[in-house]
């Protein structure tokens, strides 16, 4: 095997094997729904007046402030456009308790999220 083919093969394996820190399983876009995989709860689904599309607030039991990337997928594992970067949801006491997602249009169909955590070397200890 040539060196170029070996490098290409290693790159492909690394790309395919990308692992997410959390994969939610399918979630219904309705208040009170609790996912069966990670126990993520849909706290709120709204259509704000500003032109951001649908806003979905999720309650999660994870180190929220360490989440660095969120991918939203439809029931066919195709990416759903996010109109704005996710935000950290804080509960009444001000503690991080979940994520707020901004999707381009109102969804009545199930979706799922995958999320990545900041590498330890990049962690600053602070959140948004």
Backbone torsions as a table, in degrees:
resi	resn	phi	psi	omega
1	UNK	NA	132.3	-179.4
2	UNK	-72.5	159.7	180.0
3	UNK	-59.7	-41.6	180.0
4	UNK	-63.2	-43.2	178.6
5	UNK	-64.5	-39.4	179.3
6	UNK	-63.6	-44.9	179.3
7	UNK	-63.4	-42.5	178.7
8	UNK	-62.1	-41.8	179.8
9	UNK	-65.1	-43.7	179.0
10	UNK	-63.3	-43.4	178.5
11	UNK	-60.2	-44.0	179.4
12	UNK	-62.9	-44.0	179.6
13	UNK	-62.5	-43.5	178.8
14	UNK	-63.8	-39.9	179.4
15	UNK	-65.5	-46.2	-178.1
16	UNK	-66.8	-35.8	-174.4
17	UNK	-87.8	10.5	177.9
18	UNK	-53.1	123.8	-178.4
19	UNK	-109.5	141.5	177.2
20	UNK	-95.3	146.4	178.8
21	UNK	-67.8	-31.9	179.8
22	UNK	-145.1	136.9	175.9
23	UNK	-128.8	118.8	-168.2
24	UNK	-76.4	-24.2	-165.8
25	UNK	77.8	174.4	-174.1
26	UNK	-71.3	137.5	178.4
27	UNK	-122.3	139.8	175.7
28	UNK	-89.7	135.9	-180.0
29	UNK	-79.5	61.7	178.2
30	UNK	-139.4	136.4	-178.6
31	UNK	-52.9	134.1	177.1
32	UNK	91.5	-11.5	179.8
33	UNK	-67.5	134.3	178.1
34	UNK	-118.8	123.6	179.4
35	UNK	-69.5	149.0	-176.5
36	UNK	-85.8	-15.8	-175.9
37	UNK	-85.8	-58.9	-178.4
38	UNK	-109.5	0.3	-178.9
39	UNK	72.4	23.5	178.4
40	UNK	-70.0	131.7	-179.5
41	UNK	-107.5	135.6	174.9
42	UNK	-83.0	108.8	-175.8
43	UNK	-86.3	-34.2	-176.5
44	UNK	-157.0	142.3	173.1
45	UNK	-131.2	120.1	-177.4
46	UNK	-144.2	165.3	178.3
47	UNK	-121.7	87.1	-177.7
48	UNK	-62.1	156.4	-178.9
49	UNK	-67.4	-32.2	177.8
50	UNK	-66.2	157.1	-171.9
51	UNK	-80.1	54.3	179.6
52	UNK	-107.1	-0.1	-177.7
53	UNK	81.1	-149.0	-176.6
54	UNK	-85.0	138.6	177.9
55	UNK	-112.1	126.5	179.7
56	UNK	-122.9	124.2	179.0
57	UNK	-103.5	127.7	-178.2
58	UNK	-116.4	135.2	172.3
59	UNK	-94.5	131.0	-174.9
60	UNK	-136.7	148.3	174.1
61	UNK	-104.6	78.2	-178.9
62	UNK	-152.3	161.5	175.5
63	UNK	-71.1	81.7	-170.5
64	UNK	-53.3	-44.2	-174.6
65	UNK	-69.2	-10.1	177.9
66	UNK	-95.1	-3.0	179.1
67	UNK	-72.9	127.5	-176.4
68	UNK	-110.8	-20.7	-177.0
69	UNK	-150.4	138.1	177.5
70	UNK	-129.2	131.1	176.2
71	UNK	-115.0	130.1	177.5
72	UNK	-108.8	128.8	-176.6
73	UNK	-124.2	150.3	175.8
74	UNK	-86.1	-174.4	-176.7
75	UNK	-66.6	-11.8	178.2
76	UNK	-106.2	15.7	-178.7
77	UNK	62.7	27.5	175.5
78	UNK	-98.1	138.9	-178.3
79	UNK	-60.9	140.5	174.0
80	UNK	-102.6	130.6	-178.3
81	UNK	-64.9	131.5	173.1
82	UNK	-102.8	127.3	-176.7
83	UNK	-81.8	-12.7	179.7
84	UNK	-152.9	149.4	177.6
85	UNK	-60.4	145.8	179.2
86	UNK	-57.8	155.4	175.8
87	UNK	-121.7	159.3	176.2
88	UNK	-87.2	127.5	177.1
89	UNK	-87.7	131.0	177.7
90	UNK	-113.3	136.8	-178.8
91	UNK	-74.6	-176.9	-176.5
92	UNK	-58.7	-29.2	178.7
93	UNK	-83.5	-4.1	179.7
94	UNK	88.0	8.4	179.5
95	UNK	-89.1	142.9	177.5
96	UNK	-62.5	129.6	-172.4
97	UNK	-136.6	-1.3	-178.6
98	UNK	171.8	-163.5	-178.2
99	UNK	-126.0	150.8	170.8
100	UNK	-113.9	123.3	179.2
101	UNK	-107.0	145.2	177.1
102	UNK	-119.6	110.4	-178.9
103	UNK	-105.0	150.3	-172.7
104	UNK	-62.7	-29.9	-178.6
105	UNK	-147.4	164.4	-179.9
106	UNK	-64.5	131.2	179.9
107	UNK	-116.7	133.7	173.1
108	UNK	-112.1	-1.9	-177.4
109	UNK	-99.4	157.8	178.9
110	UNK	-61.5	154.9	176.5
111	UNK	-145.3	168.2	173.5
112	UNK	-140.2	161.9	177.0
113	UNK	-123.6	148.2	168.5
114	UNK	-120.8	142.1	177.5
115	UNK	-138.2	151.4	177.8
116	UNK	-112.2	150.9	176.8
117	UNK	-103.0	153.0	175.5
118	UNK	-64.3	138.8	172.8
119	UNK	-62.0	148.4	-178.7
120	UNK	-53.7	-37.1	-177.1
121	UNK	-68.6	-22.2	-179.6
122	UNK	-99.2	-7.4	-175.8
123	UNK	-64.4	129.3	-179.9
124	UNK	-105.5	-7.0	-179.6
125	UNK	82.5	-8.7	-179.2
126	UNK	-108.1	164.5	179.0
127	UNK	-122.3	-170.4	178.8
128	UNK	-85.4	NA	NA
